[in-house]
């Protein structure tokens, strides 16, 4: 199939070795950041925070969070052009949601007279909040919507990526506590350009189940 979307998805793969000399341009990084910002989320909740690591200092801080586990991903921390930490809010309150509704009105998307009505959408969050105020399972699901959007954006830009659940959330939480501001990072994505001749995963054919095995049209 020759549609650009299908070409993007066929070309996308998980990079295993990055070229440390190649950097993503600031123009492409601006597109990537805006694409993340525009990601979809239930009730436009946006219960997330994204840390873009591009300086050597920030990369070293991330590199050091692999001290105890998942060292197979550690080389990406320094070699990739950038790494993005995707974090979710484990206590997404009604007061936080109100800030999003304010933006709905300010943008012109929501008529001001519908403010209270839209605030009622917080019931979806309430239904996923326990007695302690924790709703991280729900907000983490929203964060993965942003990850999916990011993966396709990178593919369209011709930028390689490595999604990593193999990170130490506890150490990341300690090292980047000030920047995360209570958000939890359990997944990161290294982005950049693969190392020619050394990335064994590059250029291999896609391996997916047959369409009839995963999609049923009723």
C-alpha angles and dihedrals in degrees: 000000000000101000112128092237092055091045089052092051094045091051095047115096140150110273116223101186128032132206104237092201096060120083131189111245120249088241092058091043089055089054091048093051093048091048090054091048090053094052118131123249136171111279086354087281097152091193094177150090128207124205115200110204112201108137122084089241093055092045091052091051089053091044090056092056088073091070094113108028150000094039089161087078096043097092090062090062091072103020100052118084091236139353123210120206111209112204134179132209110246092194107042103177132195089249090058091048089053089064088058091049089050087056090049090058096040092052092052092242094112124042109237091236089062094056096105092043092054091046085063088070087078084084086084089061093043089056089058098043123098129213092274093054094255116146099153094128089061097042092045088058089056090051091058089058087061091049091054091049090049093051092056093044090055092048091052090051092049092243120142122230145186118203108209126198084159094093133113104250093187095054092042088053090053098043096045098031095127094049096042092052095200096325120127123230115203098151135043134179125217113210133190139081127316122245108253112241094005104069103087092191096057119107097007119138119262115265110206135143116264114275092245090057094059107025127057118185112207 
